[in-house]
Amino acid sequence: MMKELLARYKYRGDERLKAVIGQMLVHAYHLLQEEMREFGTDPVSIKRLITFVPVSERRLLERGFNQAEQMAIELGRKVGLPVVQLLNRSKHTDKQSFKNRSERLDDLVHVFEINELLIKQLTGCQAASYVIYIVDDVYTTGSTMNQCARVLGESLPAKVFGITWAR
């Protein structure tokens, strides 16, 4: 059922499903919040943001939208957090779903880069540190999330968490 919903949304452009998927992400977000209570974060010094896994220009032209971005916007709207494009994709890669773990890891090295303009704005903010939620549609091996988190962690004092719709 979930595979079919994702295919309708992602590959056949049924964008009406973004609201349903967004609501499901809210549930995942709340579960993550329960787990994070142990960190005892200070709401004054920590800024919470949502970002998303960027797609290549080629993939954007194929689909007409970035499903992770739409999902992030839905989640942000529902939980009251800003959504910012912290990452850019520097090169196109073939679909990850056709690759094994090793190929995915090799393929994603140096694919994501920080959005320098936004980072300069964020580092000028009053926040001492950040909690960043990265949204993507599917978590398979974790290579995409790990690469995105690595790039973000190198540029900002942040705890980075992934939120995906399916695994």
C-alpha positions in Angstrom: 0.0 0.0 0.0 2.7 2.5 1.0 4.8 1.6 -2.1 1.8 2.3 -4.3 1.0 5.7 -2.6 4.7 6.7 -3.0 4.7 5.7 -6.7 1.5 7.7 -7.3 2.9 10.7 -5.6 6.5 10.6 -6.7 6.4 9.2 -10.2 2.9 9.9 -11.4 2.7 13.4 -9.9 -0.4 12.9 -7.8 0.5 15.9 -5.6 -2.8 15.7 -3.7 -1.2 13.0 -1.6 1.3 15.4 -0.1 -1.3 16.4 2.6 -1.8 12.7 3.6 1.9 12.0 3.6 2.6 15.3 5.5 0.2 14.2 8.2 2.0 10.9 8.5 5.3 12.8 8.9 3.8 14.7 11.8 3.3 11.4 13.6 7.0 10.5 13.0 8.0 14.0 14.2 6.1 13.6 17.5 7.7 10.1 18.1 11.1 11.7 17.5 10.2 14.5 20.0 9.4 11.9 22.6 12.8 10.3 22.1 14.6 13.7 22.2 13.2 14.7 25.6 16.3 13.1 27.1 18.5 15.8 25.6 16.9 18.5 27.7 17.2 21.1 25.1 17.0 24.8 26.0 14.4 26.4 23.8 16.0 29.9 24.1 19.4 28.9 22.8 18.4 26.2 20.3 16.7 27.0 17.0 14.7 24.2 15.3 14.6 24.0 11.5 13.4 21.6 8.9 15.3 21.0 5.7 15.0 18.4 3.0 17.1 16.3 0.7 17.6 18.2 -2.5 17.2 16.6 -5.9 19.2 17.3 -9.0 18.0 19.8 -11.7 17.5 16.8 -14.0 15.3 15.0 -11.5 13.4 18.2 -10.8 12.7 18.6 -14.5 11.6 14.9 -14.8 9.1 15.1 -11.9 8.3 18.8 -11.8 8.7 18.9 -8.0 10.9 17.7 -5.2 8.8 15.3 -3.1 11.1 15.7 -0.1 10.7 19.5 -0.2 6.9 19.3 -0.5 6.9 16.8 2.4 9.1 19.2 4.5 6.8 22.1 3.8 3.7 20.1 4.8 5.5 19.0 8.0 6.7 22.5 8.8 3.2 24.0 8.3 1.7 21.4 10.6 4.2 21.6 13.4 5.0 25.3 13.1 8.7 25.1 12.2 10.5 27.0 9.4 11.6 25.1 6.3 14.8 26.2 4.7 16.9 24.8 1.9 20.2 24.2 3.7 21.5 21.8 1.1 22.1 21.9 -2.6 22.8 18.9 -4.8 26.0 19.5 -6.8 25.6 16.6 -9.2 23.0 14.2 -10.6 23.1 10.6 -9.6 21.1 7.6 -10.9 18.2 6.4 -8.8 19.5 5.0 -5.6 16.8 2.3 -5.5 18.7 0.4 -8.2 21.9 0.2 -6.3 23.4 -1.9 -3.5 24.7 -0.3 -0.2 28.3 0.0 -1.4 27.2 1.7 -4.7 25.0 4.1 -2.8 27.8 5.1 -0.5 30.2 5.7 -3.3 27.7 7.5 -5.4 26.7 10.0 -2.7 30.2 11.2 -1.7 30.5 15.0 -2.5 26.9 15.1 -3.9 25.5 17.4 -1.3 26.9 20.8 -0.4 25.8 23.5 2.0 23.7 26.5 0.9 26.4 29.1 1.8 24.0 32.1 1.7 21.6 30.6 4.2 24.4 29.3 6.4 25.8 32.9 6.7 22.4 34.1 7.7 22.0 31.3 10.3 25.5 31.8 11.8 24.6 35.5 12.3 21.6 34.5 14.4 21.3 34.5 18.2 20.9 30.8 18.4 23.7 29.0 20.1 23.0 25.8 18.3 20.4 24.1 16.1 18.2 21.0 15.8 17.8 20.3 12.2 15.3 17.8 10.8 16.1 16.4 7.3 13.0 15.2 5.5 13.2 12.5 2.7 10.6 10.1 1.4 12.3 6.8 1.9 15.1 5.6 4.3 16.8 2.5 2.8 20.5 2.2 3.8 20.8 5.6 5.4 23.5 6.8 3.0 21.6 9.8 1.8 20.7 11.0 5.3 24.2 10.3 6.6 25.8 12.4 3.8 23.3 15.2 4.3 23.9 15.2 8.1 27.7 15.1 7.6 27.6 18.2 5.4 25.3 20.1 7.8 27.3 19.1 10.9 30.5 20.5 9.2 28.9 23.9 8.8 26.6 24.4 11.8 26.6 23.6 15.5 23.7 21.3 15.1 22.1 18.0 16.1 20.7 16.5 12.9 17.8 14.1 12.8 16.2 12.4 9.8 12.5 12.1 9.3 11.3 9.9 6.5 7.9 8.7 5.3 8.8 5.1 4.7 11.6 2.6 5.4 
